[in-house]
């Protein structure tokens, strides 16, 4: 089988279903969170909070279905001024705090632990992914109940 033909065969994987990250599918496809975040940004998605489904296509590209509340409307259509948005900053990746992200927003690990506790999370290791943005604050995705860390 030719190299490009091998890429095009196979089946589509669902990496995010109904807003939940399928960690097993991520691992099966050797996909890390930062890779997924990069691919999402290339699709114009800057927060996992916006996502309903993400499909990893046989071509290696992703297809994205946003939650209805995050479907794009043009300010012109709504006759209003659009607020400025900034990209989210990765703070936790696969249960580990990202020091660079914390430094970028001028915070430390203790601040992160305090914020997680406000959301009912006892320790960083319980969180698969967390991001922060100036507009929306902290957004977290815990490990699924079936996952053991």
Helices and strands as residue ranges (DSSP letters): H 3-8, E 13-17, E 20-21, H 23-28, H 33-42, G 48-50, E 51-56, E 62-66, G 68-70, H 75-78, E 89-93, E 96-97, H 99-104, H 109-118, G 124-126, E 127-133, E 137-142
